[in-house]
Amino acid sequence: MEVIFNQSEQHLVRLCKKGDAKAQYKLYKLYSKGMYNLAVRMTNNQSMAEDVLQDAFIKAFGEINKLKNEKAFGGWLRRIVANLCIDASRKKKLFLTDMESLNESELEESVEVDDTVEPEQIHALIKKLPDGAREILVLRALEGYKHAEIGEQLGISESTAKTQFFRAKQLLAKMINELNDEERSGKNITGEAIKA
């Protein structure tokens, strides 16, 4: 979710640096929905996402004077949300497993995903991924983080981040294929029942 930053938003950030509560509320209204969606995608838990969102804005407004470039508020806030999601997952002992043993040739294999599946179905399947796989998939595919950045945020190596992302895509593709198989067999059963 990218919010186009304009002069009035830059002015709001400046006011927030002076402790203006109305400006804080306006920035909150502007960014809360997108940041909540990121938190839900990363944690797969609405309650945890709400807590993360609240903590993120408290942290952002508490440390806003550290922000040098007022135009970078959205990206800075996104990083805070992502880091808090990761911390929340760690607190629940949802650690990533290290799969460095996967060789580079396996990583280069393409993962085929059926593009006829509706985005809502894909979103629902992403929610069903194991926590570590979901986090990396959201950070890389949906939020555009580089593998090195993901590795740094999660405390894993860049190659582990690549491996986890590859595994997450594989798992998602498998889930999509299973969904398609279920739909096809459901249609066949329905079709056969009509013929009979």
Secondary structure, 3 states (H helix, E strand, C coil): CCCCCCHHHHHHHHHHHCCCHHHHHHHHHHHHHHHHHHHHHHHCCHHHHHHHHHHHHHHHHHCHHHCCCHHHHHHHHHHHHHHHHHHHHHHCCCCCCCCCCCCHHHHHCCCCCCCCCCHHHHHHHHHHCCHHHHHHHHHHHHCCCCHHHHHHHHCCCHHHHHHHHHHHHHHHHHHHHHHHHHHHHHHHHHHHHHHC
